[in-house]
Amino acid sequence: MSDLPPVTSVKRWLVTTNHKDIGVLYLVTAMFTFLLAGVLALLFRTQLWVPGGTGLLTGDTYNQSVSAHGLLMIFWFISPLGLALANYLVPLQIGAKDLAFPRMNALSYWLYLFSLLLVVFSFFQGGTYAGGWTMYAPLNVPMYTPAMEATTGGTATVLALILFVASVTVGSVNFLVTIHRHRAEGMGLWNMPLFTWSILLTIWMMLFAFATLLAALLMLGSDRVLLTQYFSTDQGSSLLWAHLFWFFGHPEVYIVFFPALGIMFETFQTFTGRRLVGRKWVIISMVLVAIQSFLVWMHHMFLTTINLEIKTLMMATTIGISLPFDLMVFALIYTMVKGRVRFTTPFLFNLGALVLFILGGITGVFLGAVVLDYEFRGTYWVVAHFHYVMAAGVTALVGGIYYWWPKITGKMYSEALGKLHFAVYFVGFNLLYFPQFLAWETPRRVFHFNPELTVYHQASTVGAFVFGASFLIMFYALGKSLLAGPTAPDNPWEYSRTAEWATRSPPPLENWTGRPSYETGRLEFVDERAGVPDGGTTGAEPASAVDTEHADHASIWPLGIAFGLFVFLLGLSGITPYVEQFAAARGHDIVGSPDPSIVYPVLTVVGFAIFAATAIQFGREQFTVPELAIAERWPFDGVDDTKMGVWVFLASDVVLFGAVIGSYVFLRLHAGWGDWTTVPFAAWPGLLNTYVLITSSFTVVLALVFAERRNKRGLIGALGATLALGFVFMSVKAFEYNVKFQQGEYWWTGIEYSIYYVTTGLHALHVIIGMSIAVFMLVRIVRVDAYLEDHRPVEFFGLYWHFVDIVWVILFPLFYLM
């Protein structure tokens, strides 16, 4: 399947891989999520009308509403809303025809959508997760869930987050390869639009931050599904979760805010009619913030047992990260001062975002001081500060929707309705959140508070409804524009300066008819047949230019893969009772979940079958994605798109294993290194497997040599030997596990056993994935002589296999010799 149906067809939206369509799908899904999370917010704000609650919600349903609201807003609304605009606009801004891997882009969206649906399903599984959006241990494990029937729904939410992180990882690889290797001729990194710069840094942060979160979620998921003991003991588990979560959680603040910041830079330039003051220093400041964001996570942990010296260091880094933001804020202010401001709807929202963010940033500095944090932590001061930062980002994102609405739809909106939306929005926002500073003594996540604070909470609740009503105005304004709005010119903004305004509104399927180039210092379009400029920066592409190679735009298999994983994880969320029965049969009485249902195991098997079948078809599909012949690729000129994508993915996998192995080291040090129970019954299985995997790395190299020489028989032999060695490794591992089982030592026996089984099991899963790829490649070699003309897939498989081998070389001494 390669031809793309018309936009009026439902099939179009199921099979599309075009970046603009994916951007629209992200935008619609994110706004649906906002409505869902907003209704939950109105429910618990109504509960807070009087001290002790109105009786609208019970204690458990209140906890579910608060937890689901936080999770949905942070993971499934704010970040995807920024990615919706990034999907649509980044290729346009850098002069590309699409993202580097269009099918992977579609897969990223479908994984996102089905992860959201898994959260929605959790409400109907006895209740969704109720332990707060930060999921602090030990409240994140079933034994501390107030209602035992909510265990399955809570587990589904955790698994949904894992699926969401998979979506983020796939999307991150795609964006990084695209921005680094698909920029138009003459567009160096320094010359990229500031919105694209903000997305580039956002994606780099996402790649590493979400890998850490994935490690934490895999451990938590194994606790909830398989009954391991990472976070159900008092042996440092709570502190471990806090370290892992906030190493992700603090960069997440900037992951959310950076796209908004990029929109602010673009709109301030457009509506002041001048270039951003200090542009180079603004970029440097963003880079510094992106790096520093990983160095301040412990300021969320001032109330833990971390020693004062470390807390003081984290206080200093927290103050330090505010300094680059000061520079960016002053750059925006001076740009306004030196320009001629046009108070359009997009500018009003972005100016409002700046005002709100300044207040949020100042109040955040209070929390960066150890002494003040002791007073404010766990109060509504944190709630108000958090929303003045995060929802300030939403304010700019809404401004971005208005700014690019004419480009996306080809329709103009009503400025009167847009300004009315801003007025109601801004009043509602401040009426909702500012009283929470005044009611700061209210404890978080409960509906009991001092009666003297009632007036502030009632004002906040009124503000919530006003704030929510403002979005009804937005939906009406944009809906009216879409159905009956005047046709938008290609460039409705007089001083816009980025490439997306130099193509039609909405853009054609492949964005450009000619090839965008900045070789002369300004945007021109090159006739690819003649190789000469034809056109300028004012509007249309040259009519004479033609595509040099047809690109495919449709595939159903990304949807199939995501659906299969959704069904698989939905089934996995309800199999814990079977694990409990398994444990009880072996003398371990673990009670908690309701009676098992046969539906869940069936869903697990069916989901895996769907996933496997569609993944095979995805691999077999012939999908053409021409690589740009001329593009700026520094500093990645020497690698192609797929190779860079593999390296970027492996970088995230390094962080994943680093977090898992680091958790082992942390917990072992906490327990006393020498007092730790050594789980393997002997060192020789680990040593044997080390030799096996090292040998398999050699056979992979041989496979690449034979592929380069077009030696089919040698390629089959070398790849087959690699596969056979993988089977040997797994057989030795199965023997080792079996010995432990016979001794009555399972993954739930103790925290040492949990860590051993999960860490080596995660590595074994990587081995199995590698073996599955090897089987797929062998079948294709035998049937269609694959990889003899183009040996690169063998090289990419080798990179993955070598990584798996290196990880085992690290695991062997840690678990078998120390």
C-alpha positions, -999 to 999 in steps of 0.1 A, spaced: 0 0 0 16 33 -11 -11 56 -26 -27 80 -2 -65 83 -3 -82 118 -3 -85 137 31 -123 132 30 -118 94 33 -116 77 67 -90 53 52 -67 83 46 -63 88 84 -58 51 91 -30 46 66 -13 80 62 24 84 70 26 121 59 40 143 86 13 169 82 -15 144 85 2 129 116 5 164 130 -32 169 126 -40 135 143 -17 144 172 -35 178 175 -70 163 175 -60 135 200 -42 159 223 -73 182 224 -96 153 232 -72 144 260 -74 179 273 -112 177 274 -111 144 293 -85 157 318 -103 190 321 -136 173 331 -117 154 358 -103 187 371 -137 203 373 -149 173 392 -123 175 420 -124 213 420 -161 211 427 -153 186 455 -131 213 470 -159 239 472 -161 234 510 -137 218 535 -142 181 537 -157 179 502 -191 183 487 -198 145 486 -196 145 448 -166 121 450 -154 95 475 -119 95 488 -108 69 463 -126 84 433 -111 118 443 -76 102 443 -83 86 409 -95 119 395 -65 139 407 -40 112 396 -56 106 362 -58 144 356 -21 149 363 -10 119 342 -32 128 312 -23 164 312 14 159 315 20 128 294 -10 127 269 -18 164 264 10 190 269 39 171 253 19 157 224 4 191 217 39 205 212 48 174 191 16 180 170 30 213 159 65 199 155 52 171 133 35 195 110 60 224 109 96 211 115 100 195 80 85 227 65 108 250 85 140 231 75 130 225 39 124 187 40 96 168 23 88 147 53 104 132 84 132 107 78 111 76 86 75 83 77 62 49 88 79 52 121 62 86 125 28 69 120 38 42 144 47 68 170 12 84 167 -7 51 169 13 40 199 4 73 215 -33 69 207 -36 33 219 -17 42 251 -43 68 257 -71 43 250 -55 19 275 -57 46 302 -94 52 293 -100 14 296 -85 14 330 -115 34 344 -136 4 335 -113 -22 352 -124 -14 387 -108 20 388 -78 37 374 -45 45 391 -50 64 423 -15 70 438 -7 105 424 8 114 391 43 111 406 36 75 415 57 76 446 68 43 461 55 23 480 20 38 472 25 26 436 23 -11 443 -10 -30 447 -7 -38 484 -10 0 491 -40 5 467 -70 15 488 -95 -5 468 -82 -39 458 -105 -41 428 -86 -11 413 -54 -32 410 -60 -42 374 -69 -6 363 -39 8 380 -17 -18 363 -32 -9 330 -22 27 336 14 17 343 15 -4 311 -1 25 292 28 47 303 52 21 290 35 21 256 36 59 256 73 59 263 77 35 233 59 61 212 82 88 225 113 68 217 103 60 181 94 97 176 126 109 191 148 89 168 128 101 138 130 138 147 167 137 156 177 121 123 154 145 103 167 177 119 203 167 118 203 152 83 175 168 63 181 205 65 179 225 33 211 234 15 227 263 33 208 260 65 234 254 92 224 246 127 229 282 138 205 293 110 176 270 119 144 287 130 141 290 168 110 268 169 130 240 153 158 247 177 135 243 206 122 210 192 157 197 186 167 203 222 133 190 235 138 157 216 174 152 229 160 157 264 132 133 257 155 106 244 174 103 276 148 114 302 121 90 290 146 61 288 151 66 326 113 67 331 110 35 311 134 17 334 114 28 364 81 18 347 95 -16 337 105 -23 373 71 -10 386 53 -30 360 71 -62 370 61 -55 406 24 -51 397 22 -79 371 48 -105 382 50 -96 420 86 -87 421 97 -65 450 115 -34 437 91 -9 454 73 -30 480 101 -32 505 116 -7 530 151 -14 516 156 19 499 128 14 474 111 48 480 143 67 475 152 47 444 118 56 428 123 92 436 158 93 420 146 75 388 113 95 385 128 129 391 158 123 369 131 121 343 107 145 359 127 176 360 138 175 324 101 169 316 94 204 328 116 217 300 104 191 276 70 205 281 80 242 280 107 243 253 82 239 223 62 268 239 93 288 242 101 282 205 66 295 196 71 326 218 104 333 199 87 329 165 56 350 173 75 378 190 97 381 159 67 381 136 45 405 156 72 430 166 87 431 131 123 425 141 148 397 147 150 384 182 175 404 203 205 383 212 195 353 191 228 335 194 229 338 232 193 326 233 203 294 215 233 290 238 210 295 268 186 268 256 214 244 252 227 251 287 192 246 302 188 213 283 221 200 298 215 215 333 180 200 334 196 166 342 217 180 371 190 194 394 166 165 400 173 162 437 158 196 445 125 176 444 140 154 472 149 179 498 127 162 523 144 129 520 175 116 539 200 129 514 228 147 532 229 185 535 260 189 513 242 173 483 211 193 490 231 225 490 248 215 457 213 209 442 201 243 455 231 259 437 224 241 404 187 250 407 195 287 410 221 283 382 195 269 358 173 300 363 200 323 349 198 312 312 160 316 315 166 352 327 185 359 295 157 344 274 131 365 292 150 397 287 156 389 251 118 387 246 112 419 265 139 438 246 125 425 213 92 440 222 108 473 233 127 477 201 99 465 177 64 477 167 40 453 185 9 441 167 -16 427 193 -30 398 173 -45 368 190 -12 347 187 8 375 201 -16 381 230 -14 344 240 24 344 238 27 377 257 4 362 284 25 331 285 56 352 292 38 370 320 26 338 336 59 321 332 77 349 350 54 345 380 58 307 379 96 310 377 99 334 405 77 313 428 98 283 418 130 299 431 114 297 466 112 260 462 148 258 452 159 269 486 162 241 511 148 259 540 118 273 522 112 239 505 107 224 539 78 248 545 62 247 510 67 211 499 34 192 498 13 224 499 -7 243 474 22 266 468 37 238 447 4 232 429 2 269 420 38 272 410 37 241 389 6 252 369 20 287 364 49 271 347 33 241 329 0 258 319 20 289 308 34 265 282 -1 256 272 -9 293 268 19 297 243 9 264 225 -26 278 221 -11 309 206 9 286 183 -23 270 171 -38 304 162 -5 314 146 -2 284 123 -40 278 119 -41 296 85 -12 275 72 -27 242 85 -62 248 73 -60 275 46 -86 294 65 -84 326 86 -100 327 121 -120 356 136 -97 380 155 -126 392 176 -134 357 188 -97 350 193 -92 380 215 -123 372 234 -109 337 240 -77 352 253 -95 376 277 -116 349 292 -87 325 292 -63 349 310 -89 359 336 -99 323 342 -63 311 345 -54 336 372 -87 333 390 -80 295 391 -44 294 401 -34 326 419 -57 320 449 -38 288 454 -8 308 464 -29 325 490 -42 292 502 -8 276 502 -12 260 536 -37 236 521 -21 201 518 -19 186 483 -41 158 470 -67 160 498 -101 178 500 -98 187 537 -85 222 544 -87 250 570 -122 266 568 -105 300 568 -92 292 533 -126 284 519 -129 317 500 -97 311 481 -108 276 471 -142 288 460 -126 315 439 -103 289 424 -132 266 416 -150 295 399 -118 302 379 -117 266 368 -151 268 352 -142 302 336 -110 288 323 -128 257 309 -154 279 292 -127 298 274 -119 267 254 -155 264 243 -149 299 227 -117 285 210 -135 254 197 -163 276 183 -139 301 168 -118 274 151 -148 254 140 -164 284 125 -131 292 107 -128 257 93 -164 256 80 -170 291 68 -138 312 74 -123 333 47 -95 318 26 -61 325 41 -32 338 20 -1 317 18 15 342 42 -10 362 63 17 377 86 37 406 72 69 399 91 70 361 93 105 349 84 104 311 83 101 287 53 66 273 61 51 306 49 68 302 15 45 273 4 8 271 -2 -18 271 26 -24 243 33 9 228 19 9 202 -9 15 166 -1 53 167 -4 56 204 8 76 217 -21 76 213 -59 112 226 -61 141 221 -38 144 248 -10 179 262 -8 196 289 14 229 287 -5 227 323 -16 218 335 20 180 337 13 153 311 6 151 301 -30 136 272 -49 158 252 -72 144 235 -103 158 200 -98 160 193 -135 179 224 -144 197 229 -111 191 267 -111 171 289 -87 135 295 -96 114 315 -72 119 334 -40 108 338 -5 75 355 -12 51 326 -20 49 298 -45 74 272 -56 85 270 -92 58 254 -114 85 238 -136 101 217 -109 93 180 -107 99 152 -82 129 131 -91 116 99 -73 82 89 -62 77 86 -24 52 63 -7 28 78 18 5 51 30 9 20 52 -16 1 74 10 -18 94 19 9 119 -17 9 130 -17 -29 132 15 -30 153 1 -5 178 -32 -22 180 -15 -56 187 5 -41 215 -26 -24 229 -45 -57 231 -14 -75 245 -9 -50 273 -46 -49 281 -44 -86 286 -12 -83 306 -29 -59 330 -52 -87 343 -30 -118 346 -16 -110 381 -41 -133 398 -27 -162 378 8 -153 390 -6 -153 426 -21 -188 421 13 -199 406 30 -185 437 5 -201 461 10 -235 445 47 -232 455 40 -223 491 40 -185 488 6 -172 498 3 -138 481 -32 -125 483 -47 -93 469 -63 -95 435 -98 -107 426 -104 -141 411 -86 -145 377 -106 -140 345 -98 -161 314 -104 -131 292 -70 -115 301 -47 -144 291 -67 -148 259 -62 -111 251 -25 -114 259 -20 -142 234 -42 -126 207 -25 -93 211 10 -108 207 -2 -127 176 -15 -95 160 17 -77 169 39 -104 155 20 -108 123 18 -70 116 55 -65 125 65 -91 99 44 -74 73 59 -41 83 93 -55 77 83 -71 43 66 -40 29 83 -22 1 81 15 12 101 41 -8 115 71 11 140 89 -12 168 105 7 176 141 -1 205 143 -26 215 177 -14 211 187 23 230 201 53 241 171 74 269 184 97 281 167 119 265 135 105 277 135 69 294 102 72 263 81 81 230 75 64 196 80 80 190 44 92 225 40 107 221 73 126 187 61 137 202 29 151 229 48 169 203 72 185 181 43 195 211 25 211 219 57 230 185 56 246 190 18 253 223 27 271 203 50 294 177 23 300 202 -4 310 222 22 329 191 30 350 183 -7 356 219 -16 365 223 16 385 192 6 405 209 -27 414 240 -9 425 220 16 445 199 -10 464 229 -32 470 249 -3 485 218 6 506 216 -29 519 254 -32 524 274 -45 495 289 -75 513 256 -85 529 238 -89 495 226 -124 487 243 -137 455 215 -153 435 232 -173 408 240 -208 420 274 -208 402 296 -186 381 301 -210 353 268 -205 334 275 -167 333 311 -173 321 299 -198 295 273 -173 282 300 -146 281 321 -168 257 290 -176 237 280 -140 231 316 -128 224 317 -156 198 284 -145 183 298 -110 179 325 -125 157 300 -144 136 280 -112 130 312 -95 117 316 -125 94 280 -121 82 287 -85 72 319 -95 54 300 -122 34 272 -97 26 297 -72 13 312 -99 -9 277 -110 -21 284 -145 -8 249 -158 -1 260 -192 13 285 -176 36 260 -150 48 234 -176 56 261 -196 75 274 -167 95 239 -154 103 227 -189 111 257 -194 135 248 -161 153 212 -174 157 225 -208 169 247 -191 195 217 -170 206 198 -203 212 227 -216 232 227 -185 254 190 -188 260 193 -225 268 220 -219 294 199 -191 309 168 -214 310 189 -241 327 201 -216 353 166 -203 360 153 -239 363 179 -247 389 168 -217 409 131 -226 406 138 -262 418 154 -246 449 122 -226 455 138 -193 446 116 -172 424 115 -135 414 91 -127 443 113 -145 469 132 -113 479 145 -80 464 178 -96 454 160 -122 434 137 -96 418 167 -76 406 185 -106 393 155 -119 373 143 -86 360 178 -73 349 189 -106 333 154 -110 319 155 -76 303 188 -85 286 173 -119 276 144 -100 260 169 -81 239 185 -113 229 152 -127 218 144 -96 198 178 -100 181 172 -136 173 137 -128 159 154 -102 136 180 -128 126 152 -153 117 134 -127 96 166 -118 78 175 -154 71 141 -161 56 145 -131 33 180 -141 22 168 -176 13 137 -164 -5 147 -132 -23 185 -130 -20 181 -100 3 211 -79 16 234 -90 -12 230 -59 -32 226 -37 -1 244 -50 29 235 -22 53 207 -40 71 233 -66 82 255 -39 95 226 -23 115 217 -57 129 253 -61 139 253 -28 158 223 -40 178 238 -74 185 272 -60 196 253 -37 220 235 -67 235 268 -85 239 284 -55 256 256 -53 281 261 -89 291 299 -83 296 288 -57 322 262 -79 338 284 -110 342 308 -96 368 281 -76 386 259 -106 392 282 -136 391 316 -125 405 309 -97 430 
